[in-house]
Amino acid sequence: MVYRQIPADLADYPFDVIVIGAGVNGAGIARDATMRGLKVLLLDKGDISDGTSSWSSRLAHGGLRYLEYGEVGLVRESLRERERLLHNAPHLVRPMPMIVPLFDSNKRSASTIRLGMIAYDVLSFDKSLANHRMLDREQAIQRVPGLKAEGLNGAAIYYDAQVEYAERLCVENALSAQQQGAMVLTYAQVDKLLVENNTVVGVEFADLLQDGRHTAKAPVVVNVAGPWVDQVLAGLGRPVKRMIGGTKGTHIIVDAFPGAPHNASMYFEARKDHRPILIMPWNGKYLIGTTDIRYDGDLDYVTGQDDELDYLLAETNYVIPEANLTRESILFTYSGVRPLPYQKKGITGSITRRHIIYDHAPQFQGLISIIGGKLTTYRSLAEQTVDKVFKKLHKKASKSSTGRSPLPGASIDLPGFKAHLQKKYGDMPDASLDHLVRVYGSRAWDVLELAGNDPVLRATFSRETGAIGAEVIFTLQHEMAQTLSDVLLRRTMVGLDPEVGLDADVAAAKIAQTYLGWSDQRVAEEIATYRAFIQRYHPRSMDQIISAQKQPLSRPTTPAKNER
């Protein structure tokens, strides 16, 4: 198997717009633009969704807490987009009950919370989810038996939605864009914006997989690189004002623990700084987060610090006393930087979460930068951005159809689809079929068709997730994965199991070797690169990584080069 090929005559392609950044916003913009007839090039210096989109709290939420800062319009937009996600990506976005305990010590009073809930219901008048309910003290303890009883006055319960695998949401948007005609090139690092007479006319980028440099041209360039927006703007070679003032968010993943909420998330106010913290069932475990700290460090290596981990543990143990979580309870962590607008001073929580579509004209014609943006509102951001692209192209904009267009893996009747798979593939473990439907939705059928009767491709290669061998081949051949890390972390989702994929990385690489011709050298390099990357997660199974490092594996800092 060779890496994706970049056309030698790329500079002559008549693109209408070049999109830099394949996170959820960039992939969404590429999809919307392509579906409206524009010729699109989508570039990313890494893989699809290997930045901020992978490090979110994995919620499609309406932004209840944004009401506190008067962001009524953002809340309405978020609630409307949440509903669209529930319809257009039901395999990836599912309803999630949220419980808000009300304590005497809370900064926000019970009456304030209730008013917020009423406003939330009013603003989501077109929702399919139930309205909020208020619980008294006994009802709250009945719902969450482990909840701290002292000072508890009751709770509110409302509904939002969970995006269990946000990475897959990005991948399916990029896949849809590609299916509609967009060119998608990952591991293509844009380091220069081409400027002629104060007009940006294209980009130069480095091919990080096979070396070499390339040029692409278009009358409009959209810089949607998330926290890296300012780094991309440095490619202008001229001074521009700072756009991004990112804040860091860290999450921890733990096993089920005494007192943990069942079949619901808990959203509570931290004792230390009064910011909201989430305890959420996720991927068979529990996700706890997040922090909100100004960050000016290395954007390519963001990792949770001890004080952040201790903060999340202490707050959880306070609200659920029997939890008794310690550092040893943490399976792994993940951290990312929110691409918020630069604001030199002020409380981080008060920085707007509303996205900004910034037109650099007249200083630089043809250039747009995206600041901010939320997982929930990526589609509306994309629609608004593409409308602006049409204006800059002096073309009449056709109406966006993404609001009513399901993503590639969407299925009208997921339970019925799963039952059909069980009937046809009854000899396969339920865990594998469950995994396939949760990850690929209706495209699970394509994975199983690829597996055929091959015992290796039908067998599980990950004991934790039930992932099967055919997924490795499918994601490399049909989902734009280029490396082992792409396969494990952002396609099969095996890298988010409690072992962070260490139970499966060798097996996956060997499958690629057998079926796609990876050499011994490439297998070794891909495994080493993957193991080097996941150290930032602080996995509890770190001893496995240390042991693995003693093996004679090379340790490249960039993806393994293609064998020639």
MONORPE-V548274 format. One record per residue. N is the residue number from 1. SS is DSSP state (H for helix, E for strand, L for the rest). PHI is phi as a letter, one per 30 degrees, with the letter a starting at -180 (* if undefined). PSI is psi as a letter, one per 40 degrees, with the letter a starting at -180 (* if undefined). Layout:
BEGIN
<<N | SS | PHI | PSI> <N | SS | PHI | PSI>>
END
This chain:
BEGIN
<<1 | L | * | h> <2 | L | c | i> <3 | L | d | i> <4 | L | e | i> <5 | L | c | h> <6 | L | c | h> <7 | L | e | h> <8 | L | d | d> <9 | L | c | f> <10 | H | e | d> <11 | H | d | e> <12 | H | c | e> <13 | L | d | h> <14 | L | d | g> <15 | E | d | i> <16 | E | d | d> <17 | E | a | h> <18 | E | c | h> <19 | E | c | h> <20 | E | c | h> <21 | L | j | h> <22 | L | c | f> <23 | L | d | a> <24 | H | d | d> <25 | H | d | d> <26 | H | d | d> <27 | H | d | d> <28 | H | d | d> <29 | H | d | d> <30 | H | d | d> <31 | H | d | d> <32 | H | d | d> <33 | H | d | d> <34 | H | d | d> <35 | H | d | e> <36 | L | c | e> <37 | L | j | e> <38 | L | d | i> <39 | L | c | h> <40 | E | b | h> <41 | E | c | h> <42 | E | c | h> <43 | E | b | i> <44 | L | b | i> <45 | L | d | e> <46 | L | b | a> <47 | L | c | i> <48 | L | e | h> <49 | L | i | f> <50 | L | c | e> <51 | L | c | b> <52 | H | e | d> <53 | H | e | d> <54 | H | d | e> <55 | H | c | e> <56 | L | d | i> <57 | L | d | e> <58 | L | i | f> <59 | E | b | i> <60 | E | c | g> <61 | L | c | i> <62 | L | d | e> <63 | L | i | f> <64 | H | e | d> <65 | H | d | e> <66 | H | d | e> <67 | H | d | d> <68 | H | d | d> <69 | H | c | e> <70 | L | i | e> <71 | L | d | f> <72 | H | d | d> <73 | H | d | d> <74 | H | d | d> <75 | H | d | d> <76 | H | d | d> <77 | H | d | d> <78 | H | d | d> <79 | H | d | d> <80 | H | d | d> <81 | H | d | d> <82 | H | e | d> <83 | H | d | d> <84 | H | d | d> <85 | H | d | d> <86 | H | d | d> <87 | H | d | d> <88 | H | c | e> <89 | L | b | f> <90 | L | d | e> <91 | L | d | e> <92 | L | c | d> <93 | E | b | h> <94 | E | b | i> <95 | E | e | i> <96 | E | b | h> <97 | E | d | i> <98 | E | b | h> <99 | E | c | h> <100 | E | c | h> <101 | E | d | i> <102 | E | c | h> <103 | E | c | i> <104 | L | e | d> <105 | L | d | e> <106 | L | d | i> <107 | L | d | d> <108 | L | c | h> <109 | L | d | i> <110 | H | d | d> <111 | H | d | d> <112 | H | d | d> <113 | H | d | d> <114 | H | d | d> <115 | H | d | d> <116 | H | d | d> <117 | H | d | d> <118 | H | d | d> <119 | H | d | d> <120 | H | d | d> <121 | H | d | d> <122 | H | d | d> <123 | H | d | e> <124 | L | c | f> <125 | L | e | d> <126 | L | c | f> <127 | L | d | i> <128 | L | c | e> <129 | L | c | i> <130 | L | d | i> <131 | L | d | i> <132 | L | d | i> <133 | E | b | i> <134 | E | c | h> <135 | E | c | i> <136 | E | d | a> <137 | H | e | d> <138 | H | d | d> <139 | H | d | d> <140 | H | d | d> <141 | H | d | d> <142 | H | d | d> <143 | H | d | d> <144 | L | b | g> <145 | L | e | d> <146 | L | d | e> <147 | L | d | h> <148 | L | e | h> <149 | L | d | d> <150 | L | d | h> <151 | L | i | e> <152 | E | d | h> <153 | E | c | e> <154 | E | l | a> <155 | E | a | i> <156 | E | c | i> <157 | E | b | h> <158 | E | b | a> <159 | E | b | h> <160 | E | b | a> <161 | E | b | i> <162 | E | c | h> <163 | E | c | g> <164 | L | e | d> <165 | L | c | g> <166 | H | d | d> <167 | H | e | d> <168 | H | d | d> <169 | H | d | d> <170 | H | d | d> <171 | H | e | d> <172 | H | d | d> <173 | H | d | d> <174 | H | d | d> <175 | H | d | d> <176 | H | d | d> <177 | H | d | d> <178 | H | d | d> <179 | H | d | d> <180 | L | d | e> <181 | L | k | e> <182 | L | d | i> <183 | E | c | h> <184 | E | c | h> <185 | E | b | h> <186 | L | c | i> <187 | L | h | f> <188 | E | b | g> <189 | E | c | h> <190 | E | d | h> <191 | E | b | e> <192 | E | a | h> <193 | E | c | h> <194 | E | d | h> <195 | E | b | h> <196 | E | b | h> <197 | L | h | f> <198 | L | i | f> <199 | E | b | h> <200 | E | d | h> <201 | E | c | e> <202 | E | l | a> <203 | E | b | i> <204 | E | c | i> <205 | E | b | i> <206 | E | c | h> <207 | E | d | h> <208 | L | d | e> <209 | L | c | d> <210 | L | b | e> <211 | L | i | i> <212 | L | j | i> <213 | E | b | i> <214 | E | b | i> <215 | E | b | i> <216 | E | b | i> <217 | E | b | i> <218 | E | a | i> <219 | E | d | e> <220 | E | b | h> <221 | E | b | h> <222 | E | c | h> <223 | E | c | h> <224 | L | b | f> <225 | L | d | e> <226 | H | i | b> <227 | H | d | e> <228 | H | c | e> <229 | H | e | d> <230 | H | d | d> <231 | H | d | d> <232 | H | d | d> <233 | H | d | d> <234 | H | d | d> <235 | H | d | e> <236 | H | d | d> <237 | L | i | e> <238 | L | b | i> <239 | L | d | h> <240 | L | b | i> <241 | L | d | i> <242 | L | d | h> <243 | L | c | d> <244 | E | c | h> <245 | L | b | g> <246 | L | d | i> <247 | E | c | i> <248 | E | c | h> <249 | E | b | h> <250 | E | c | i> <251 | E | b | i> <252 | E | b | i> <253 | E | c | h> <254 | E | b | i> <255 | L | d | i> <256 | L | e | i> <257 | L | b | i> <258 | L | e | h> <259 | L | i | e> <260 | L | d | i> <261 | L | d | i> <262 | L | c | h> <263 | L | h | f> <264 | L | a | i> <265 | E | c | i> <266 | E | c | h> <267 | E | b | h> <268 | E | b | i> <269 | E | d | h> <270 | L | d | i> <271 | L | d | d> <272 | L | d | d> <273 | L | b | e> <274 | L | i | e> <275 | L | d | i> <276 | E | d | i> <277 | E | b | i> <278 | E | c | h> <279 | E | c | h> <280 | E | b | h> <281 | E | d | h> <282 | E | a | h> <283 | L | h | f> <284 | L | i | e> <285 | E | b | a> <286 | E | b | h> <287 | E | c | h> <288 | E | b | h> <289 | E | a | i> <290 | L | b | i> <291 | L | c | i> <292 | L | b | g> <293 | E | b | h> <294 | E | e | i> <295 | L | b | h> <296 | L | b | f> <297 | L | d | a> <298 | L | d | h> <299 | L | d | e> <300 | L | c | e> <301 | L | b | g> <302 | L | c | h> <303 | L | b | i> <304 | L | d | h> <305 | L | c | i> <306 | H | e | d> <307 | H | d | d> <308 | H | d | d> <309 | H | d | d> <310 | H | d | d> <311 | H | d | d> <312 | H | d | d> <313 | H | d | d> <314 | H | d | d> <315 | H | d | d> <316 | H | d | d> <317 | H | d | d> <318 | H | d | d> <319 | H | d | d> <320 | L | b | g> <321 | H | e | d> <322 | H | d | e> <323 | H | d | d> <324 | L | h | f> <325 | L | d | i> <326 | L | b | i> <327 | H | e | d> <328 | H | d | e> <329 | H | d | e> <330 | E | d | h> <331 | E | d | d> <332 | E | a | i> <333 | E | b | i> <334 | E | b | i> <335 | E | b | i> <336 | E | a | i> <337 | E | c | h> <338 | E | d | h> <339 | L | d | g> <340 | L | d | i> <341 | E | d | i> <342 | L | d | h> <343 | L | b | h> <344 | L | d | d> <345 | L | b | i> <346 | L | j | i> <347 | L | d | h> <348 | H | d | d> <349 | H | d | d> <350 | H | d | e> <351 | L | d | h> <352 | L | e | i> <353 | L | c | e> <354 | L | d | i> <355 | L | d | i> <356 | E | b | h> <357 | E | c | h> <358 | E | c | h> <359 | E | c | h> <360 | L | d | e> <361 | L | d | i> <362 | L | d | e> <363 | L | d | d> <364 | L | b | h> <365 | E | d | i> <366 | L | i | e> <367 | E | b | h> <368 | E | b | h> <369 | E | b | i> <370 | E | c | h> <371 | E | c | h> <372 | L | i | a> <373 | L | j | i> <374 | L | c | i> <375 | L | e | d> <376 | L | d | d> <377 | L | c | e> <378 | H | e | d> <379 | H | d | d> <380 | H | d | d> <381 | H | e | d> <382 | H | d | d> <383 | H | d | d> <384 | H | d | d> <385 | H | d | d> <386 | H | d | d> <387 | H | e | d> <388 | H | d | d> <389 | H | d | d> <390 | H | e | d> <391 | H | d | d> <392 | H | d | d> <393 | L | d | e> <394 | L | h | f> <395 | L | c | i> <396 | L | d | h> <397 | L | d | h> <398 | L | d | i> <399 | L | d | h> <400 | L | d | h> <401 | L | c | e> <402 | H | d | d> <403 | H | d | d> <404 | H | b | e> <405 | L | c | h> <406 | L | d | i> <407 | L | d | i> <408 | L | e | d> <409 | L | c | e> <410 | L | d | i> <411 | L | b | h> <412 | L | d | d> <413 | L | b | g> <414 | H | d | d> <415 | H | e | d> <416 | H | d | d> <417 | H | d | d> <418 | H | d | d> <419 | H | d | d> <420 | H | d | d> <421 | H | d | d> <422 | H | d | d> <423 | H | d | d> <424 | H | d | d> <425 | L | c | f> <426 | L | d | e> <427 | L | d | e> <428 | L | c | i> <429 | L | d | i> <430 | H | e | d> <431 | H | d | d> <432 | H | d | d> <433 | H | d | d> <434 | H | e | d> <435 | H | d | d> <436 | H | d | d> <437 | H | d | d> <438 | H | d | d> <439 | H | d | d> <440 | H | c | e> <441 | H | h | b> <442 | H | d | e> <443 | H | d | e> <444 | H | e | d> <445 | H | e | d> <446 | H | d | d> <447 | H | d | d> <448 | H | d | d> <449 | H | d | d> <450 | H | d | d> <451 | H | d | d> <452 | L | h | b> <453 | L | c | e> <454 | L | d | h> <455 | H | d | d> <456 | H | d | d> <457 | H | d | d> <458 | H | d | e> <459 | L | d | i> <460 | E | d | h> <461 | L | c | e> <462 | L | b | h> <463 | L | d | d> <464 | L | d | d> <465 | L | c | d> <466 | L | i | e> <467 | L | e | i> <468 | E | c | i> <469 | H | e | d> <470 | H | d | d> <471 | H | d | d> <472 | H | d | d> <473 | H | d | d> <474 | H | d | d> <475 | H | d | d> <476 | H | d | d> <477 | H | c | d> <478 | H | b | e> <479 | L | b | f> <480 | L | i | e> <481 | L | d | i> <482 | L | c | d> <483 | L | b | i> <484 | H | d | d> <485 | H | d | d> <486 | H | e | d> <487 | H | d | d> <488 | H | d | d> <489 | H | c | d> <490 | H | b | e> <491 | L | b | c> <492 | L | d | e> <493 | L | i | e> <494 | H | d | d> <495 | H | d | e> <496 | H | c | e> <497 | L | d | i> <498 | L | e | d> <499 | L | c | e> <500 | L | h | f> <501 | L | i | e> <502 | L | d | e> <503 | L | d | e> <504 | L | b | e> <505 | H | d | d> <506 | H | d | d> <507 | H | e | d> <508 | H | d | d> <509 | H | d | d> <510 | H | d | d> <511 | H | d | d> <512 | H | d | d> <513 | H | d | d> <514 | H | d | d> <515 | H | c | d> <516 | H | b | e> <517 | L | i | f> <518 | L | d | h> <519 | L | d | i> <520 | H | e | d> <521 | H | d | d> <522 | H | d | d> <523 | H | e | d> <524 | H | d | d> <525 | H | d | d> <526 | H | d | d> <527 | H | d | d> <528 | H | d | d> <529 | H | d | d> <530 | H | d | d> <531 | H | d | d> <532 | H | d | d> <533 | H | d | d> <534 | H | d | e> <535 | H | d | d> <536 | H | d | e> <537 | H | d | e> <538 | L | h | f> <539 | L | d | i> <540 | L | d | d> <541 | L | d | f> <542 | H | e | d> <543 | H | d | d> <544 | H | d | d> <545 | H | d | d> <546 | H | d | d> <547 | H | d | d> <548 | H | d | d> <549 | H | d | e> <550 | L | d | e> <551 | L | d | i> <552 | L | d | g> <553 | L | c | h> <554 | L | d | i> <555 | L | b | g> <556 | L | d | i> <557 | L | c | e> <558 | L | b | i> <559 | L | e | i> <560 | L | e | h> <561 | L | d | i> <562 | L | d | h> <563 | L | d | h> <564 | L | c | *>>
END
